[in-house]
């Protein structure tokens, strides 16, 4: 028996009739459906926003934000080297300069004191990255941004459904993006994303730019093609309807892991009740050996980072070096994600825990 890292197949099997019906409707309906506006309405309601704008990728969601906010070559963007790199690549695509700062060892999010040290007269944005369901200290980061007249964009790809001080992720700053990539907590069958913009005028501009700058058949501006597919929107919207229940089930599974492993020498994550319990990250000194052992027992796990972004060849032009961000470098060498999903059985968890305790 193979224990899968994700639950895509089981989720589909549990809701096969509803998902198949939505896909068939999208394929056979000759008239344009209304899945996209419905998804935007439901996403906004879920996080308590006035509106949401869905896109085909999170990269394009960032590009739209950067376009409406006027990011220019030479502007500086502060963010984390311990991330997927989507915000980094989008910033570089716009000609901006990316400034990395290190993360906290406890929750893997941006170190606020180091953010302040990195701010210059050219700084335009701060992009805190949520990891594994953990949101950055958004209250402190927002306060810092106000002092320096900066914009904060919450990268909530992994924290949609999480909350901080009772406020939902994607509403922890005036600007946010999230992702519906198949590996994300709320996911579709393919790629997808959403952005949240508090200012109504900026939202209207982003909507226009999302469709190649067109208003009907008239080009109003120079935009990009960033629209989500209707079928994808229908699937994400359905999964949103079961998302709260799935979070509760993931929380129970996370609690099971913590209870079973708390007396071991393994460093466990700090997860509070406001997390979406997207992933269960362990910190292991012997990660390679544990990974190999789990693979031999047909247990799928995931290494989230082989190295932080500043050490990747593609970003060597930024002139960072080994040792510049020691916490991120240490975490990249230690982190391993266990299977954590709403369809994981207790028997499977017991097998995983037993395998870990044998190391």
Protein Blocks (a to p, Z undefined) as FASTA:
>chain_A
ZZdfblmlmmmmmmmmmmmmmmmmmmmmmbacfklmmmmmmmmmmnopabdcddfbfklm
mmmmmmmnopaehiacdddfbdghlmmmmmmmnopacddddddfklopacfklmmmmpcf
kbmbdcdddeehiacdfklmmmmmmmnopacdddfklmgoiaeehiaehilbfbdcddfb
fkbmbdcfbdcdddddfblklmmmmmmmmnoopahjacfbdcddfbdcfklmmmmmmmmm
mmmmmmmmmmmmmmmmmmmmmmmmbdcddddfkbgolaacdddfklmmmmmmmmmnopac
ddfbfbdfklpmklmmnopaehjlmmlmmmmmmgccddddfkbcfklmmmmmmmmmmZZ
